Amino acid sequence: MYPIWEGIFIHSAMYVAIVSAFHVLASHLTVAAAWFNLYLERRAVYEKRPELYEYLRRSALGLLVFAYVFGAMAGVGIWQTTTAANPRGISTLIHNFVFYWGAEWYMFLIDVVGIIAYYYSFGRIDPKTHLRLAWILALGGTGTLSIIVGVLSFKLTPGLWLDTGVSLNGFFNPTFWPQIFLRFALMFPITAAWALLIVTGMPKTYPEREPIIRNAALMGLGGLAVALAIFVFWFYPVLPEHAKIIMRTRAIPPITYTVILGGIAATFAGLLFAWRFPQRQQRLIALGALFVLFAAIFGAERTREVLRKPDIIAGYMSSNQLVFNDLPARSIQSEEQRLNETGMLGSLPFLPRPDQIVLPANSGLPNQTIAVGRTLVMQQCASCHNVSQQTALIGFNQRLALRSLADLLYLRRATTADLIKSRIRAIGGFQYMHPVVGTEEELSAMAQYLEYFVQQVHPSQPQVVTQR
């Protein structure tokens, strides 16, 4: 067990989501843009159309700076944020897929060296040799994508790994192939917006301006149509029933679907307009398209992460980093039953015994029991919920927080310790929650802290009794 990082101003999960959405935009762009550039370069070589090299050079420079510099920095940011937000989950992925990660980093090294060689060798080597570099860049990016998808899809559908413990069974899981093709198809609308951004920055007298816009728009429309077909007829049918239930619950706010569907509709309309009226395209439209795609990606990636809730690895480890199922193939036993008997505090690393939890002078907590409850709530609930004022944005009489427990309890009129404890005991009956782990004394301490937290957020409630 590791320490819990709740986040600052916004929830730790939101840090992960923001960084991940930007990285997905940049990384997916590098793969599909490499294939689009390869298509254009083949035409430049075999159809004797050297004018295409001007676009290719500008696109390569943009990719080098935007996707491979800022995108790579976001990749490092994913490691930092996910390790801080759920270190034991990341540790499990590393231990299970260490050689796969190594292969992915090798592929990424090919990408980084490849884009540098590709850009700086324009006009310095013969065209057919340069075309080979374009092939290497496209294939290297596809290899990186394939390995990452195997690891990510494992978290939602571990498949036979739960029985065998064999990493290859976890890698080639039920959602591996549909997710690869789904992501690959969705890359092309992103690349279409990128191509529009690059080509609209070139002089209007550039002879290939309108053909490139039409080709990019057609490619993006095709990718969008294929992606929707894959989702409906392949990806969604192989999702676990639990994930389908989650999609229909309040665990995913309705605004998320509005953003995703709105982004798809806006992208389709924008690409159709670009294909029909290439002469009317402007750089501002392309920038708007990239922003819309970022918003849609943010909603889609957040939804994908929520689908496996309340687990960080479905069927094995809950989001609060506790192993709740036996894995005999690896001699791993469930921790929940043992912790219900011994208690959480003092039984796991970084969770002190109750008598070791001090009450800091500036904490604002009324007593030591509430301090104990806060420690327990932080460990069991903070991975998915706002459990203190630390991760809430407050301004203009509004409070923005991710699934705030204070708000949830207030709406359900569970505002006293006794009522809250009853809710805690019933949590195991929810379709998207695991039972709360701990002894009766620990559940009581959690209830007292949550009563205090509700009072902090909704002060109209009766004052909390500070001694029990």
C-alpha positions as CSV (number, residue, x, y, z in Angstrom):
1,M,0.0,0.0,0.0
2,Y,1.2,3.5,-0.8
3,P,0.3,7.0,0.4
4,I,-2.8,8.6,-1.1
5,W,-2.5,11.8,-3.1
6,E,-5.9,13.5,-3.1
7,G,-4.9,16.3,-5.5
8,I,-4.8,20.1,-5.1
9,F,-7.8,22.3,-6.1
10,I,-8.9,19.5,-8.5
11,H,-9.1,15.8,-7.9
12,S,-6.1,13.7,-8.7
13,A,-8.1,11.8,-11.3
14,M,-8.8,15.1,-13.2
15,Y,-5.0,15.7,-13.4
16,V,-4.7,12.3,-15.0
17,A,-7.6,13.0,-17.3
18,I,-6.4,16.4,-18.5
19,V,-2.8,15.2,-19.2
20,S,-4.0,12.0,-20.8
21,A,-6.5,13.7,-23.2
22,F,-3.7,16.0,-24.5
23,H,-1.3,13.1,-24.8
24,V,-3.9,11.0,-26.7
25,L,-4.5,13.9,-29.1
26,A,-0.8,14.3,-29.7
27,S,0.2,10.6,-29.8
28,H,-2.7,9.6,-32.0
29,L,-1.9,12.5,-34.3
30,T,1.7,11.2,-34.7
31,V,0.6,7.8,-35.9
32,A,-2.1,8.8,-38.4
33,A,-0.2,11.9,-39.6
34,A,2.7,9.6,-40.4
35,W,0.5,7.4,-42.6
36,F,-1.1,10.4,-44.3
37,N,2.4,11.9,-45.0
38,L,3.5,8.6,-46.3
39,Y,0.6,8.6,-48.7
40,L,1.4,12.1,-50.0
41,E,5.1,11.3,-50.2
42,R,4.5,8.2,-52.3
43,R,2.6,10.4,-54.7
44,A,5.4,12.9,-54.7
45,V,7.9,10.2,-55.6
46,Y,6.0,8.0,-58.0
47,E,3.9,10.7,-59.7
48,K,6.7,13.2,-59.9
49,R,5.0,15.9,-57.8
50,P,7.7,17.7,-55.9
51,E,5.3,20.5,-54.8
52,L,4.0,18.1,-52.2
53,Y,7.3,18.3,-50.3
54,E,6.5,21.8,-49.1
55,Y,3.5,20.6,-47.2
56,L,5.4,17.5,-46.0
57,R,8.2,19.6,-44.6
58,R,5.9,22.0,-42.7
59,S,3.8,19.1,-41.4
60,A,7.0,17.3,-40.2
61,L,8.2,20.4,-38.4
62,G,4.8,20.8,-36.7
63,L,4.8,17.2,-35.6
64,L,8.3,17.4,-34.3
65,V,7.6,20.5,-32.1
66,F,3.9,19.8,-31.1
67,A,3.5,16.1,-31.0
68,Y,7.0,14.8,-30.3
69,V,8.0,17.5,-27.8
70,F,4.9,18.6,-26.0
71,G,3.2,15.2,-26.6
72,A,6.2,13.4,-25.2
73,M,6.2,15.7,-22.2
74,A,2.6,14.8,-21.6
75,G,3.6,11.2,-21.8
76,V,6.0,11.8,-18.9
77,G,3.2,13.7,-17.2
78,I,0.9,10.6,-17.5
79,W,3.5,8.5,-15.6
80,Q,3.8,11.2,-12.9
81,T,0.1,11.8,-12.4
82,T,-1.0,8.1,-12.6
83,T,1.9,7.1,-10.2
84,A,0.8,9.8,-7.8
85,A,-2.9,9.0,-8.1
86,N,-2.8,5.2,-8.0
87,P,0.7,4.0,-7.4
88,R,-0.2,0.4,-6.6
89,G,-2.2,0.1,-9.8
90,I,0.7,1.3,-11.9
91,S,3.1,-1.0,-10.0
92,T,0.9,-3.9,-10.9
93,L,1.0,-2.9,-14.6
94,I,4.8,-2.5,-14.5
95,H,5.3,-5.9,-12.8
96,N,3.0,-7.6,-15.2
97,F,4.1,-5.9,-18.4
98,V,7.7,-4.8,-17.8
99,F,9.0,-6.3,-21.1
100,Y,6.1,-4.9,-23.0
101,W,6.8,-1.4,-21.6
102,G,10.5,-1.9,-22.7
103,A,9.4,-2.8,-26.2
104,E,7.1,0.3,-26.3
105,W,9.9,2.6,-25.2
106,Y,12.1,1.0,-28.0
107,M,9.3,1.8,-30.5
108,F,9.1,5.3,-29.2
109,L,12.8,5.8,-29.6
110,I,12.4,4.8,-33.2
111,D,9.6,7.5,-33.5
112,V,11.7,10.2,-31.9
113,V,14.9,9.5,-33.9
114,G,12.7,8.9,-37.0
115,I,11.0,12.2,-37.0
116,I,14.3,14.1,-36.5
117,A,15.9,12.2,-39.3
118,Y,12.8,12.5,-41.5
119,Y,12.6,16.3,-41.1
120,Y,16.3,17.2,-41.4
121,S,16.9,14.9,-44.4
122,F,14.4,16.7,-46.7
123,G,16.4,17.5,-49.9
124,R,19.6,16.0,-48.5
125,I,19.0,12.4,-49.5
126,D,17.4,10.8,-52.6
127,P,13.6,10.7,-52.6
128,K,13.2,6.9,-52.4
129,T,15.5,6.7,-49.3
130,H,13.5,9.5,-47.7
131,L,10.3,7.5,-48.5
132,R,11.8,4.6,-46.5
133,L,12.1,6.9,-43.5
134,A,8.4,7.7,-43.9
135,W,7.6,4.0,-43.8
136,I,9.8,3.5,-40.6
137,L,8.1,6.4,-38.9
138,A,4.6,5.1,-39.7
139,L,5.3,1.5,-38.6
140,G,7.1,2.6,-35.5
141,G,4.2,4.7,-34.4
142,T,1.8,1.9,-35.0
143,G,3.9,-0.5,-33.0
144,T,3.8,2.0,-30.0
145,L,0.1,2.3,-30.3
146,S,-0.4,-1.5,-30.3
147,I,1.6,-2.1,-27.2
148,I,0.0,0.7,-25.2
149,V,-3.5,-0.5,-26.2
150,G,-2.8,-4.0,-24.9
151,V,-1.8,-2.6,-21.5
152,L,-4.7,-0.1,-21.3
153,S,-7.4,-2.6,-22.4
154,F,-6.1,-5.1,-19.8
155,K,-7.3,-2.8,-17.0
156,L,-10.9,-3.1,-18.3
157,T,-10.9,-6.7,-19.5
158,P,-8.1,-8.8,-18.0
159,G,-9.6,-11.8,-19.7
160,L,-7.8,-15.2,-19.0
161,W,-5.1,-13.5,-16.9
162,L,-7.4,-13.7,-13.9
163,D,-7.2,-17.5,-14.2
164,T,-3.7,-18.1,-15.5
165,G,-1.7,-15.0,-14.3
166,V,0.1,-15.1,-17.7
167,S,0.9,-11.6,-19.0
168,L,0.3,-12.6,-22.6
169,N,-3.3,-13.7,-21.7
170,G,-3.8,-10.2,-20.1
171,F,-2.3,-8.4,-23.1
172,F,-4.4,-10.2,-25.8
173,N,-7.7,-9.6,-23.9
174,P,-11.3,-9.4,-25.2
175,T,-11.1,-5.6,-26.0
176,F,-7.6,-5.6,-27.4
177,W,-8.4,-5.9,-31.1
178,P,-11.5,-3.8,-31.3
179,Q,-9.8,-1.0,-29.3
180,I,-6.8,-1.0,-31.6
181,F,-8.9,-0.6,-34.8
182,L,-11.2,1.9,-33.0
183,R,-8.3,4.1,-32.0
184,F,-6.6,3.7,-35.4
185,A,-9.8,4.9,-37.2
186,L,-10.3,7.8,-34.8
187,M,-6.8,9.0,-35.5
188,F,-7.7,10.1,-39.0
189,P,-10.2,12.8,-38.0
190,I,-7.5,14.2,-35.7
191,T,-5.0,14.1,-38.6
192,A,-7.5,15.7,-40.9
193,A,-7.8,18.7,-38.6
194,W,-4.0,18.8,-38.4
195,A,-3.6,18.8,-42.1
196,L,-6.1,21.6,-42.4
197,L,-4.2,23.6,-39.8
198,I,-0.9,23.1,-41.7
199,V,-2.2,23.7,-45.2
200,T,-4.3,26.8,-44.3
201,G,-1.1,28.4,-43.0
202,M,0.5,28.1,-46.5
203,P,0.0,30.7,-49.2
204,K,-3.3,30.6,-51.1
205,T,-1.3,30.3,-54.3
206,Y,0.1,26.9,-53.2
207,P,-1.1,24.6,-55.9
208,E,-1.8,21.6,-53.7
209,R,-3.8,23.5,-51.1
210,E,-7.3,22.4,-52.1
211,P,-6.4,18.8,-53.1
212,I,-4.8,18.3,-49.7
213,I,-7.8,19.7,-47.9
214,R,-10.1,17.5,-49.8
215,N,-8.0,14.4,-49.3
216,A,-7.6,15.1,-45.5
217,A,-11.3,15.8,-45.1
218,L,-12.3,12.6,-47.0
219,M,-9.8,10.6,-44.9
220,G,-11.2,12.1,-41.7
221,L,-14.8,11.4,-42.7
222,G,-13.9,7.8,-43.5
223,G,-12.1,7.3,-40.2
224,L,-15.1,8.7,-38.3
225,A,-17.5,6.4,-40.1
226,V,-15.4,3.3,-39.5
227,A,-14.8,4.2,-35.9
228,L,-18.6,4.5,-35.2
229,A,-19.2,1.1,-36.9
230,I,-16.4,-0.5,-34.9
231,F,-17.8,0.9,-31.6
232,V,-21.4,-0.2,-32.3
233,F,-20.8,-3.6,-33.9
234,W,-17.5,-4.8,-32.2
235,F,-16.3,-2.8,-29.2
236,Y,-19.5,-2.3,-27.3
237,P,-20.7,-6.0,-27.7
238,V,-17.5,-7.4,-26.1
239,L,-17.6,-5.0,-23.1
240,P,-18.3,-6.8,-19.8
241,E,-21.9,-6.5,-18.6
242,H,-20.7,-4.5,-15.6
243,A,-19.2,-1.8,-18.0
244,K,-22.5,-1.6,-19.9
245,I,-24.4,-1.0,-16.6
246,I,-21.9,1.7,-15.6
247,M,-22.6,3.5,-18.8
248,R,-26.2,3.9,-17.8
249,T,-25.6,5.1,-14.2
250,R,-24.8,8.5,-12.8
251,A,-21.2,7.4,-12.4
252,I,-20.8,9.0,-15.9
253,P,-22.5,12.5,-15.9
254,P,-24.8,13.1,-18.8
255,I,-22.8,16.1,-19.9
256,T,-20.0,13.7,-20.8
257,Y,-22.1,12.1,-23.5
258,T,-23.2,15.5,-24.7
259,V,-19.6,16.5,-25.2
260,I,-18.7,13.3,-27.0
261,L,-21.6,13.2,-29.3
262,G,-21.4,17.0,-29.9
263,G,-17.8,16.6,-30.7
264,I,-18.5,13.8,-33.2
265,A,-21.3,15.8,-34.9
266,A,-19.2,19.0,-35.1
267,T,-16.2,17.1,-36.5
268,F,-18.4,15.4,-39.1
269,A,-20.0,18.7,-40.1
270,G,-16.6,20.5,-40.2
271,L,-14.9,17.9,-42.3
272,L,-17.9,17.7,-44.7
273,F,-17.7,21.5,-45.1
274,A,-14.0,21.3,-45.7
275,W,-14.5,18.6,-48.4
276,R,-17.2,20.6,-50.1
277,F,-15.7,24.0,-49.8
278,P,-11.9,23.6,-49.6
279,Q,-11.3,27.2,-50.8
280,R,-13.1,28.6,-47.8
281,Q,-11.0,26.9,-45.1
282,Q,-9.1,29.1,-42.6
283,R,-6.6,28.4,-39.9
284,L,-9.0,29.5,-37.2
285,I,-11.5,26.7,-38.3
286,A,-8.8,24.1,-38.0
287,L,-7.8,25.3,-34.5
288,G,-11.4,25.1,-33.5
289,A,-11.6,21.6,-34.8
290,L,-8.6,20.5,-32.8
291,F,-10.2,22.1,-29.7
292,V,-13.5,20.2,-30.3
293,L,-11.5,17.0,-30.7
294,F,-9.7,17.6,-27.5
295,A,-13.0,18.0,-25.6
296,A,-14.4,14.9,-27.2
297,I,-11.3,12.9,-26.4
298,F,-11.4,14.1,-22.8
299,G,-14.9,12.9,-22.5
300,A,-14.2,9.6,-24.2
301,E,-11.0,8.8,-22.2
302,R,-12.7,9.7,-19.0
303,T,-15.6,7.4,-19.9
304,R,-13.3,4.6,-20.7
305,E,-11.6,4.9,-17.3
306,V,-14.9,5.0,-15.5
307,L,-16.2,1.8,-17.2
308,R,-14.1,-0.4,-15.0
309,K,-15.1,1.4,-11.8
310,P,-14.9,0.6,-8.9
311,D,-11.7,-1.2,-10.0
312,I,-8.3,0.0,-11.2
313,I,-7.9,-3.5,-12.7
314,A,-11.3,-5.1,-13.3
315,G,-11.9,-8.2,-11.3
316,Y,-8.6,-7.9,-9.3
317,M,-7.8,-4.6,-7.7
318,S,-10.2,-1.9,-6.5
319,S,-9.6,1.8,-7.1
320,N,-8.6,2.2,-3.5
321,Q,-5.6,-0.2,-4.3
322,L,-6.9,-3.2,-2.3
323,V,-6.8,-6.7,-3.9
324,F,-10.3,-8.1,-3.6
325,N,-10.0,-11.4,-5.5
326,D,-7.6,-14.3,-5.2
327,L,-5.1,-15.0,-8.0
328,P,-4.0,-18.5,-7.3
329,A,-1.7,-18.6,-10.3
330,R,0.5,-16.0,-8.7
331,S,-0.1,-17.0,-5.1
332,I,-2.0,-13.8,-4.4
333,Q,-4.9,-13.7,-1.9
334,S,-7.7,-11.3,-1.4
335,E,-7.0,-8.7,1.3
336,E,-10.5,-7.6,2.2
337,Q,-11.5,-10.4,4.5
338,R,-8.3,-10.1,6.5
339,L,-8.6,-6.4,6.8
340,N,-12.2,-6.7,7.9
341,E,-10.9,-8.7,10.9
342,T,-7.7,-6.9,11.7
343,G,-8.8,-3.4,10.6
344,M,-7.2,-1.1,8.0
345,L,-5.2,1.0,10.4
346,G,-1.9,-0.5,11.4
347,S,-2.3,-3.4,8.9
348,L,-1.1,-1.7,5.8
349,P,2.1,0.3,5.0
350,F,1.6,4.1,5.3
351,L,-1.6,3.6,7.4
352,P,-0.7,4.2,11.0
353,R,-2.4,2.7,14.1
354,P,-5.2,4.9,15.5
355,D,-3.0,6.0,18.4
356,Q,-0.4,7.2,16.0
357,I,-2.7,9.6,14.2
358,V,-2.1,13.0,15.7
359,L,-4.4,16.0,15.4
360,P,-2.4,18.9,13.9
361,A,-3.1,22.2,15.4
362,N,-4.0,23.8,12.1
363,S,-6.1,20.9,10.7
364,G,-9.4,22.4,11.8
365,L,-10.6,18.9,12.8
366,P,-12.6,18.8,16.0
367,N,-11.1,15.7,17.6
368,Q,-8.9,12.7,17.1
369,T,-11.7,10.3,16.2
370,I,-12.6,12.5,13.2
371,A,-8.9,12.7,12.3
372,V,-8.9,8.8,12.3
373,G,-12.0,8.8,10.1
374,R,-10.4,11.3,7.7
375,T,-7.4,8.9,7.2
376,L,-9.7,6.0,6.5
377,V,-12.0,7.9,4.2
378,M,-9.0,9.2,2.3
379,Q,-7.7,5.7,1.8
380,Q,-11.0,4.1,0.8
381,C,-12.8,6.9,-1.0
382,A,-10.4,9.5,-2.3
383,S,-9.5,7.7,-5.5
384,C,-13.0,8.3,-6.9
385,H,-14.5,11.0,-4.7
386,N,-13.9,14.5,-3.4
387,V,-13.6,13.9,0.4
388,S,-12.3,17.3,1.6
389,Q,-12.2,21.0,0.7
390,Q,-8.6,20.4,-0.7
391,T,-9.9,19.2,-4.1
392,A,-12.8,21.6,-4.6
393,L,-12.8,24.8,-6.7
394,I,-14.8,27.4,-4.9
395,G,-15.8,30.7,-6.4
396,F,-18.8,32.9,-7.4
397,N,-20.9,31.0,-4.9
398,Q,-20.2,27.7,-6.7
399,R,-18.3,24.6,-5.6
400,L,-16.9,22.3,-8.2
401,A,-15.8,18.9,-7.0
402,L,-15.5,15.4,-8.5
403,R,-18.3,13.2,-7.1
404,S,-18.3,15.0,-3.7
405,L,-19.2,12.7,-0.9
406,A,-20.6,15.7,1.0
407,D,-23.0,16.5,-1.8
408,L,-24.0,12.9,-2.4
409,L,-24.8,12.3,1.3
410,Y,-26.6,15.7,1.5
411,L,-28.8,14.8,-1.5
412,R,-29.7,11.5,0.0
413,R,-30.4,13.2,3.4
414,A,-27.8,11.1,5.1
415,T,-26.3,13.9,7.2
416,T,-25.8,12.3,10.6
417,A,-23.2,9.8,11.6
418,D,-25.8,7.1,12.2
419,L,-27.4,7.5,8.8
420,I,-24.0,7.8,7.1
421,K,-22.9,4.6,8.7
422,S,-26.0,2.8,7.4
423,R,-25.1,4.1,4.0
424,I,-21.6,2.8,4.3
425,R,-22.8,-0.6,5.3
426,A,-25.1,-0.7,2.2
427,I,-22.5,0.4,-0.3
428,G,-21.6,-3.2,-1.2
429,G,-25.1,-3.5,-2.8
430,F,-24.4,-0.8,-5.3
431,Q,-23.5,-2.0,-8.8
432,Y,-20.5,0.3,-9.1
433,M,-19.1,0.1,-5.5
434,H,-17.2,-2.4,-3.4
435,P,-18.1,-2.9,0.3
436,V,-16.2,-0.6,2.6
437,V,-13.4,-2.5,4.4
438,G,-12.7,-2.2,8.1
439,T,-13.8,-3.0,11.6
440,E,-17.0,-1.5,13.2
441,E,-14.9,1.0,15.0
442,E,-13.3,2.2,11.8
443,L,-16.7,2.4,10.0
444,S,-17.9,4.6,12.9
445,A,-14.9,6.9,12.7
446,M,-15.4,7.2,8.9
447,A,-19.1,8.1,9.5
448,Q,-18.1,10.8,12.0
449,Y,-15.6,12.4,9.6
450,L,-18.2,12.4,6.8
451,E,-20.8,14.0,9.1
452,Y,-18.2,16.7,9.8
453,F,-17.4,17.0,6.0
454,V,-21.1,17.4,5.2
455,Q,-21.3,20.2,7.7
456,Q,-18.4,22.0,6.2
457,V,-19.9,21.9,2.7
458,H,-23.5,22.4,3.8
459,P,-23.4,24.5,7.0
460,S,-27.2,24.7,7.1
461,Q,-27.1,21.3,8.7
462,P,-27.2,21.0,12.5
463,Q,-23.7,21.4,14.0
464,V,-21.7,18.2,14.4
465,V,-21.2,16.9,18.0
466,T,-17.5,17.1,18.5
467,Q,-17.2,14.4,21.2
468,R,-18.6,10.9,21.1
